[in-house]
């Protein structure tokens, strides 16, 4: 295993959504290298299977599960299936996300329904399914991947902003409800990263203004390995030269 193997994560089970590429793939690599058992999910099966092969060749414990987070029934069923097969679910990382970069008068109702469905409703459904399982086993961790878009606004991103501000609010509400049961909840606000999510849509973005997604993934590993008596409800990780954040 990698030198980043962390005994506090060894044998723990992590469910990661949107794991096929970008930040999600780095989270899967990082947690597997730290000794966790990773269930990587995505709607795209081919890159997901490629990731699983790569991580397994490196000695990591990982499996793939196709999941469209818009399918609430499938999301709930997967959470219970993971618990049934592995005996527990320790970490849920709600990473799957989407965007529709259009002016508000060009957005359709279907557009905003999809963005809110993936970015906000999906984390709600998965967290709701995981919550009683984590409570019954005496604790666990939910990490919601938010964005600096939950703190500032820019043009042609109203659907994305609405979803991420909502996810930040959901995260804090879950944090309040979860603490009495030993469940930690963190809203991780990630700044711009060198991932397809940005570069496929905005290829002219200067790479120096973006951060390596591995840095954000390592931050998540750090959070999950923190002592049980402490929790970080909200954390922002931005590039040193982030232009969307002062």
C-alpha positions in Angstrom: 0.0 0.0 0.0 0.9 3.6 -0.3 2.9 5.4 2.5 -0.3 7.4 3.2 -1.9 4.3 4.7 -3.7 5.4 7.8 -4.5 2.8 10.6 -7.6 4.9 11.6 -9.1 4.3 8.2 -8.0 0.7 7.7 -11.0 -1.6 7.3 -13.5 1.2 7.2 -16.0 1.3 4.4 -16.5 4.4 2.3 -19.2 5.1 -0.3 -18.1 7.8 -2.8 -20.5 9.2 -5.5 -19.2 10.6 -8.8 -16.1 8.5 -8.5 -15.3 7.9 -12.1 -13.1 11.0 -12.7 -11.9 14.3 -11.4 -12.1 14.9 -7.7 -14.2 11.7 -7.1 -11.5 9.5 -8.6 -8.9 11.2 -6.5 -11.0 10.7 -3.3 -11.3 7.0 -4.2 -7.6 6.6 -4.8 -6.7 8.5 -1.6 -9.0 6.6 0.7 -8.1 3.2 -0.8 -4.4 4.1 -0.3 -5.2 5.0 3.3 -6.6 1.5 3.9 -10.3 2.0 3.5 -12.6 -0.2 1.6 -14.1 2.0 -1.2 -17.3 1.6 -3.0 -17.0 4.0 -6.0 -20.2 5.0 -7.8 -20.9 6.8 -11.0 -23.3 6.8 -13.9 -20.4 6.2 -16.3 -19.4 2.5 -15.9 -16.4 2.4 -18.3 -14.1 5.0 -16.5 -15.4 3.6 -13.2 -14.1 0.1 -14.0 -10.8 1.6 -15.2 -10.4 3.3 -11.9 -11.2 0.1 -10.0 -8.5 -1.8 -12.0 -5.9 0.9 -11.4 -6.6 1.1 -7.6 -6.6 -2.7 -7.3 -3.3 -3.0 -9.1 -1.9 -0.6 -6.5 -3.2 -2.8 -3.7 -6.3 -0.9 -2.8 -9.6 -2.4 -1.8 -12.3 -1.0 -4.1 -15.4 -2.0 -6.0 -17.6 -0.3 -8.6 -21.3 0.3 -8.4 -23.3 2.1 -11.1 -25.5 4.8 -9.5 -27.5 7.7 -10.9 -28.1 9.8 -7.8 -31.3 11.1 -9.5 -32.7 7.6 -8.8 -33.6 7.9 -5.2 -34.8 4.3 -4.8 -31.5 3.0 -6.3 -29.5 5.3 -4.0 -31.2 4.0 -0.9 -30.9 0.4 -2.1 -27.2 0.8 -2.6 -26.6 2.2 0.9 -28.4 -0.8 2.4 -26.6 -3.2 0.1 -23.2 -1.8 1.1 -24.1 -2.2 4.8 -25.4 -5.8 4.2 -22.4 -7.0 2.3 -19.7 -5.2 4.3 -21.3 -5.2 7.8 -21.1 -1.4 8.1 -20.9 1.9 6.3 -18.5 4.3 7.9 -18.1 7.2 5.4 -20.4 8.7 2.8 -18.8 11.2 0.4 -21.5 13.1 -1.6 -19.3 14.2 -4.5 -21.4 13.7 -7.6 -22.2 17.1 -9.3 -23.3 18.7 -12.5 -23.9 22.2 -13.9 -25.7 24.0 -16.7 -23.8 27.2 -17.6 -26.5 29.3 -19.1 -28.1 32.7 -18.4 -31.2 32.4 -16.3 -33.5 33.2 -19.2 -31.9 30.4 -21.2 -32.3 27.8 -18.5 -35.2 25.4 -18.8 -37.1 24.1 -15.8 -35.7 20.7 -16.7 -32.2 22.1 -16.5 -32.6 23.5 -13.0 -34.4 20.4 -11.9 -31.5 18.2 -13.0 -28.8 20.4 -11.4 -30.8 20.6 -8.1 -31.5 16.9 -8.4 -27.9 15.8 -8.7 -26.2 18.4 -6.5 -28.8 18.8 -3.7 -31.5 16.1 -3.7 -29.0 13.3 -4.3 -26.9 14.1 -1.2 -30.2 14.4 0.8 -31.4 11.0 -0.3 -28.1 9.3 0.3 -27.6 11.0 3.7 -31.2 10.2 4.7 -30.5 6.5 3.9 -27.2 6.4 5.6 -28.2 8.4 8.8 -30.0 5.6 10.6 -27.3 3.1 9.8 -24.6 5.4 11.1 -26.6 6.1 14.2 -27.2 2.4 14.9 -23.5 1.6 14.7 -22.6 4.5 17.0 -21.2 7.0 14.5 -19.8 7.7 11.1 -19.0 10.5 8.7 -20.8 12.3 5.9 -18.8 14.7 3.7 -20.7 16.9 1.2 -18.6 18.4 -1.6 -19.8 21.9 -1.8 -18.0 24.8 -3.6 -17.0 28.4 -3.3 -20.2 28.8 -5.4 -22.0 28.5 -2.0 -20.3 31.8 -0.9 -20.1 34.0 -3.9 -22.0 34.3 -7.2 -21.1 34.8 -10.8 -23.0 35.1 -14.0 -24.6 32.2 -15.9 -24.5 29.8 -12.9 -27.8 30.4 -11.1 -28.7 26.7 -11.0 -25.3 25.7 -9.7 -25.3 28.5 -7.1 -28.8 27.5 -5.9 -27.8 23.9 -5.5 -24.5 24.5 -3.7 -26.0 27.1 -1.3 -28.7 24.6 -0.6 -26.1 21.8 0.0 -24.2 24.1 2.4 -27.4 24.7 4.3 -28.3 20.9 4.3 -24.8 20.1 5.5 -25.1 22.4 8.5 -28.5 21.1 9.3 -27.3 17.5 9.2 -24.3 18.5 11.4 -26.7 19.7 14.1 -28.9 16.6 13.9 -26.0 14.2 13.7 -23.7 15.3 16.6 -25.7 13.7 19.4 -25.3 10.3 17.7 -21.6 10.5 17.0 -22.0 11.2 13.3 -19.8 13.9 11.8 -20.9 16.1 8.9 -18.5 18.4 7.0 -19.3 20.8 4.2 -16.1 20.8 2.1 -16.0 24.0 0.0 -13.6 23.2 -2.9 -12.2 26.0 -5.1 -11.2 25.5 -8.7 -9.5 22.2 -9.5 -7.7 20.8 -12.6 -10.5 18.5 -13.4 -12.7 17.8 -16.4 -15.6 19.6 -14.6 -13.9 22.9 -15.2 -11.4 22.2 -18.1 -13.9 20.5 -20.4 -16.2 23.6 -20.2 -13.6 26.3 -19.8 -10.5 25.1 -21.5 -8.8 28.5 -21.5 -8.7 28.6 -17.7 -5.1 29.2 -16.6 -3.9 26.0 -14.9 -2.0 28.1 -12.4 -5.3 29.3 -11.1 -6.5 25.8 -10.3 -5.4 23.3 -7.7 -4.6 19.6 -8.0 -7.8 17.6 -6.9 -5.4 15.3 -5.0 -4.9 18.1 -2.5 -8.7 18.3 -1.8 -8.9 14.5 -1.6 -6.0 14.4 1.0 -8.0 17.0 3.0 -10.9 14.6 3.1 -8.7 11.8 4.3 -7.4 14.1 7.0 -11.0 14.9 8.1 -12.0 11.3 8.2 -9.0 10.4 10.3 -9.5 13.1 12.9 -10.0 12.1 16.6 -13.6 11.3 17.4 -13.9 14.2 19.9 -13.6 16.9 17.2 -15.5 17.8 14.1 -15.0 20.4 11.3 -18.5 21.5 10.2 -17.2 23.6 7.3 -13.9 23.8 5.5 -12.8 25.7 2.4 -9.8 24.6 0.3 -8.9 26.9 -2.6 -5.9 27.3 -4.9 -3.3 29.9 -3.9 -4.2 31.9 -7.0 -8.0 31.3 -6.9 -9.7 34.1 -9.0 -13.3 33.4 -7.8 -12.3 34.0 -4.2 -10.4 37.0 -2.7 
